[in-house]
Amino acid sequence: MRKKMSAPSELYCWKGERGLPSVDPDCLTVLAYAKFAGAPLKVHKIANPWRSPTGSLPALKTSEDGSLSQPHKIIIHLRKQKYNADYDLSAKEGADTLAFISLLEEKLLPALIYAFWVDSKNYVEVTRRWYAENIPFPLNFYLPTRMHSHALDRLRLVRGDSGLEPGDEAEKELYRDAYECMTLLSQRLGTQKFFFGDFPSSLDAYVFGQLAPLLKVKLPNCKLQQHLKSLDNLCHYCSHILDLYFQNEASDGPARKAPTPREDGSDFDNEPHKRRNQFLSVLVALGAMVGYAFLTGIVSIQRSDPHNALHGRRAPQLAGDEVDDEDGE
Amino acid sequence: MSLAAEAFVSQIAAAEPWPENAALYQPLKDDQILLSDHASSLAVQAYLRMCNLPVQVACRANAEYMSPSGKVPFIHIGNQVVSELGPIVQFIKAKGHSLSDGLGEVQKAEMKAYMELVNNMLLTAELYIQWCDENTAKEITRPRFSSPYTWPLNHVLAYQKQWEVRRKMKAIGWAGKTLDQVYEDVSQCCQALSQRLGTQPYFFNKQPTELDALVFGHLFTILTTQLTSDELGEKVKNYSNLLSFCRRIEQNYFEDHDKDSITSSTSRLSKGSSLM
């Protein structure tokens, strides 16, 4: 059977921060699965969802089947291409995978959405700030608020609540479900390296995708994070996957700050240029004010002879002596 | 309910024994109740029978509005009202009856995960087929849902509910799915359940748990309900161990009481309300 040589598919995802390959849980899931299954993907880390082929991230651009956007569909596509991380699982383990993924989506994901997007302090200080700083102008004024309202809508519809303000009641219920879910995952994982033995599978990709941002991103207001940190085996599990499969990304994180002046700095901190820009703008403003003053005559420099100005009727040839005499008087 | 109020309620609940006049409320059996609501209601009834707790089933046209969370079924015990299987299980546990106490930690985790699987895939698929498939919605769902009301309220309520369900589908990403993909998901879910069940009588060997009640509720309803096409039932029928599982629970827990209670109600859940 001849194997068709096709170009590797391209994956577009949100870029990462602080040791994480990506900040978005869905992107992390897809990246992790690709690494586990050994799929050769060309990864584009971008911060502008409008540049992706489907308009949202993550997105997989394939050579034959067009573009796919949900992580679920992307993983099915990779499986069809024979990159299957679940190949060695038994039938029962496959069933358990579906069940635990449902558990994650029903119990943990709503609490995560709440913690990152609805809780006011976290949203303003961390999430919105990150997206506003990294999405290019002018989308950074519009997209974070749109993502915020999507998240709010989703939570409201899924829980059937009309009142989902960042109040205590809804938060307590969501977090309680999430604590239970994390505890259950921890119990299921036990002391194993991965959920189904020594090799990672798609369930590991999903769990990692949800838990890694919670572990790594510093949220000011987060009991969820504290609960996660109390579950040692889950913390070790996430760090283990990061070290094993994403160590390039992890070292890129802090190192990236150093070559900032060399890169075209539209998205990064412009510290060296900031001073220069400030100086230039002050100079331009001063120049404009002075020019305006001269043009309208508020300030004028008289080029005419000072003697004519002071003593209008005297003859010019006696100017020098006269001035002395005059000054002497 | 806030956590403090819940703790208080469960303390009170634990103090009282199970009353004689406990009632379970659901929409009207013959004309109004829909596939998804019937499945949830049957799951709760099965659970109560497994715990040996008697309950009267009361049908009301406005059951959905009476419920504290907006979802049916709900039970009325003494002076408390609890809705949906999850909270009902907790409530009954506070009274000292529980089916899952004997399970180990890992098994409890699996049980909860599989219950979420049923909620996430089967229930969502049922809602999708009922409300997002235009054929089914027009011929079965909307007429049934609005049958107790007069014009124009029936149209208003039916379309309002449909709009709400479609928004929810969009929010969770199911709006882009075709009917075939939904049937495929149902098939996968049944395959997972079938593999987990294997050759055991119940999911956790000898004793039934709330997971068995939930699975029974959904599968039995799917098998005995006539929709515009038989495909949903066919997907379940592919797995013989699930069929014998449903039969086993029906025989053990529903046949010794009034035999007609569930079989007659489910066979009438078809378009028009003619007996099939």
HADDOCK unambig.tbl for C-alpha pairs under 7 A between the chains (distance, minus, plus):
assign (segid A and resid 91 and name CA) (segid B and resid 195 and name CA) 6.43 0.50 0.50
assign (segid A and resid 92 and name CA) (segid B and resid 195 and name CA) 5.59 0.50 0.50
assign (segid A and resid 92 and name CA) (segid B and resid 196 and name CA) 5.71 0.50 0.50
assign (segid A and resid 95 and name CA) (segid B and resid 192 and name CA) 4.18 0.50 0.50
assign (segid A and resid 95 and name CA) (segid B and resid 193 and name CA) 6.98 0.50 0.50
assign (segid A and resid 95 and name CA) (segid B and resid 195 and name CA) 6.67 0.50 0.50
assign (segid A and resid 95 and name CA) (segid B and resid 196 and name CA) 6.63 0.50 0.50
assign (segid A and resid 98 and name CA) (segid B and resid 117 and name CA) 6.92 0.50 0.50
assign (segid A and resid 99 and name CA) (segid B and resid 113 and name CA) 4.97 0.50 0.50
assign (segid A and resid 99 and name CA) (segid B and resid 114 and name CA) 4.86 0.50 0.50
assign (segid A and resid 99 and name CA) (segid B and resid 116 and name CA) 6.76 0.50 0.50
assign (segid A and resid 99 and name CA) (segid B and resid 117 and name CA) 4.80 0.50 0.50
assign (segid A and resid 100 and name CA) (segid B and resid 113 and name CA) 5.13 0.50 0.50
assign (segid A and resid 102 and name CA) (segid B and resid 113 and name CA) 6.84 0.50 0.50
assign (segid A and resid 102 and name CA) (segid B and resid 116 and name CA) 5.62 0.50 0.50
assign (segid A and resid 102 and name CA) (segid B and resid 117 and name CA) 5.00 0.50 0.50
assign (segid A and resid 102 and name CA) (segid B and resid 120 and name CA) 6.00 0.50 0.50
assign (segid A and resid 103 and name CA) (segid B and resid 113 and name CA) 5.02 0.50 0.50
assign (segid A and resid 103 and name CA) (segid B and resid 116 and name CA) 5.25 0.50 0.50
assign (segid A and resid 103 and name CA) (segid B and resid 117 and name CA) 6.77 0.50 0.50
assign (segid A and resid 106 and name CA) (segid B and resid 116 and name CA) 6.82 0.50 0.50
assign (segid A and resid 154 and name CA) (segid B and resid 171 and name CA) 5.22 0.50 0.50
assign (segid A and resid 157 and name CA) (segid B and resid 168 and name CA) 5.43 0.50 0.50
assign (segid A and resid 158 and name CA) (segid B and resid 168 and name CA) 6.58 0.50 0.50
assign (segid A and resid 169 and name CA) (segid B and resid 2 and name CA) 5.66 0.50 0.50
assign (segid A and resid 184 and name CA) (segid B and resid 109 and name CA) 5.14 0.50 0.50
assign (segid A and resid 187 and name CA) (segid B and resid 105 and name CA) 6.78 0.50 0.50
assign (segid A and resid 187 and name CA) (segid B and resid 106 and name CA) 6.08 0.50 0.50
assign (segid A and resid 188 and name CA) (segid B and resid 106 and name CA) 5.50 0.50 0.50
assign (segid A and resid 188 and name CA) (segid B and resid 109 and name CA) 6.75 0.50 0.50
